[in-house]
């Protein structure tokens, strides 16, 4: 049995990691293997259990939010929901930063 998780991967093709003109952003699908099934969930990971890459992660069978899913469709839907939430949090943080910058610039002008 396999489990799936989508994530964003960003690869830089230049020495400057912040130069967006030389970066590649892609959707990455990671496949995890079933190590062990329990009544409440699954232990999943890379490779076989008890190998160097055999570190396992537990995933619930019934939870709404999971680390990985048994179908690609569920994993993609989870990625979309996680990313929408991430965008909302980042937009809120940008708004707070813009307010702080505006207040700081106003103080700077008043002190001159």
ROLORO-52760 format. One record per residue (C-alpha): x, y, z; residue in one letter; residue number from 1. Coordinates in nm, 3 decimals. Layout:
! ROLORO-52760
[site [X,Y,Z],'a',NUM]
...
//
This chain:
! ROLORO-52760
[site [0.000,0.000,0.000],'x',1]
[site [0.127,0.349,-0.085],'x',2]
[site [0.053,0.693,0.060],'x',3]
[site [0.092,1.027,-0.116],'x',4]
[site [0.176,1.386,-0.023],'x',5]
[site [0.208,1.689,-0.251],'x',6]
[site [0.442,1.977,-0.166],'x',7]
[site [0.588,2.279,-0.341],'x',8]
[site [0.953,2.251,-0.440],'x',9]
[site [1.164,2.549,-0.540],'x',10]
[site [1.493,2.499,-0.716],'x',11]
[site [1.743,2.777,-0.774],'x',12]
[site [1.951,2.775,-1.091],'x',13]
[site [2.164,3.066,-0.977],'x',14]
[site [2.391,3.132,-0.680],'x',15]
[site [2.143,3.394,-0.558],'x',16]
[site [1.854,3.208,-0.392],'x',17]
[site [1.640,3.524,-0.395],'x',18]
[site [1.672,3.586,-0.770],'x',19]
[site [1.329,3.468,-0.888],'x',20]
[site [1.426,3.494,-1.254],'x',21]
[site [1.646,3.186,-1.208],'x',22]
[site [1.420,2.961,-1.003],'x',23]
[site [1.194,2.671,-1.087],'x',24]
[site [0.886,2.613,-0.874],'x',25]
[site [0.714,2.280,-0.914],'x',26]
[site [0.459,2.055,-0.750],'x',27]
[site [0.628,1.751,-0.600],'x',28]
[site [0.454,1.421,-0.525],'x',29]
[site [0.620,1.211,-0.254],'x',30]
[site [0.529,0.843,-0.225],'x',31]
[site [0.547,0.676,0.116],'x',32]
[site [0.531,0.302,0.174],'x',33]
[site [0.323,0.128,0.437],'x',34]
[site [0.548,-0.002,0.716],'x',35]
[site [0.280,-0.126,0.954],'x',36]
[site [-0.097,-0.102,0.994],'x',37]
[site [-0.259,-0.059,1.338],'x',38]
[site [-0.629,-0.050,1.431],'x',39]
[site [-0.620,0.332,1.439],'x',40]
[site [-0.373,0.419,1.165],'x',41]
[site [-0.064,0.346,0.961],'x',42]
[site [0.310,0.372,1.005],'x',43]
[site [0.451,0.500,0.676],'x',44]
[site [0.795,0.598,0.549],'x',45]
[site [1.065,0.553,0.288],'x',46]
[site [1.211,0.215,0.210],'x',47]
[site [1.169,-0.090,0.428],'x',48]
[site [1.122,-0.068,0.802],'x',49]
[site [1.447,-0.102,1.001],'x',50]
[site [1.665,0.036,0.721],'x',51]
[site [1.865,0.359,0.724],'x',52]
[site [1.580,0.536,0.540],'x',53]
[site [1.319,0.341,0.735],'x',54]
[site [1.215,0.621,0.972],'x',55]
[site [0.841,0.597,1.011],'x',56]
[site [0.565,0.850,1.058],'x',57]
[site [0.225,0.762,1.202],'x',58]
[site [-0.088,0.861,1.003],'x',59]
[site [-0.442,0.831,1.138],'x',60]
[site [-0.704,0.635,0.944],'x',61]
[site [-0.989,0.871,1.039],'x',62]
[site [-0.843,1.219,1.092],'x',63]
[site [-0.954,1.498,0.858],'x',64]
[site [-0.599,1.634,0.839],'x',65]
[site [-0.326,1.382,0.768],'x',66]
[site [0.037,1.395,0.669],'x',67]
[site [-0.019,1.167,0.369],'x',68]
[site [-0.320,1.002,0.203],'x',69]
[site [-0.390,0.664,0.041],'x',70]
[site [-0.501,0.827,-0.288],'x',71]
[site [-0.345,1.095,-0.504],'x',72]
[site [-0.681,1.280,-0.524],'x',73]
[site [-0.703,1.308,-0.145],'x',74]
[site [-0.338,1.418,-0.127],'x',75]
[site [-0.396,1.686,-0.392],'x',76]
[site [-0.706,1.816,-0.213],'x',77]
[site [-0.505,1.833,0.112],'x',78]
[site [-0.228,2.024,-0.066],'x',79]
[site [-0.480,2.277,-0.199],'x',80]
[site [-0.635,2.331,0.147],'x',81]
[site [-0.292,2.359,0.317],'x',82]
[site [-0.169,2.605,0.056],'x',83]
[site [-0.483,2.821,0.071],'x',84]
[site [-0.440,2.843,0.449],'x',85]
[site [-0.070,2.925,0.407],'x',86]
[site [-0.150,3.205,0.158],'x',87]
[site [-0.407,3.355,0.399],'x',88]
[site [-0.157,3.352,0.687],'x',89]
[site [0.114,3.510,0.471],'x',90]
[site [-0.126,3.779,0.339],'x',91]
[site [-0.214,3.866,0.699],'x',92]
[site [0.155,3.888,0.789],'x',93]
[site [0.227,4.113,0.487],'x',94]
[site [-0.059,4.339,0.595],'x',95]
[site [0.086,4.366,0.947],'x',96]
[site [0.431,4.442,0.804],'x',97]
[site [0.289,4.714,0.575],'x',98]
[site [0.110,4.880,0.869],'x',99]
[site [0.429,4.868,1.075],'x',100]
[site [0.634,5.017,0.789],'x',101]
[site [0.383,5.297,0.734],'x',102]
[site [0.389,5.387,1.105],'x',103]
[site [0.770,5.375,1.115],'x',104]
[site [0.799,5.601,0.809],'x',105]
[site [0.549,5.843,0.961],'x',106]
[site [0.759,5.858,1.279],'x',107]
[site [1.073,5.913,1.073],'x',108]
[site [0.914,6.210,0.891],'x',109]
[site [0.786,6.360,1.219],'x',110]
[site [1.133,6.339,1.380],'x',111]
[site [1.302,6.542,1.105],'x',112]
//
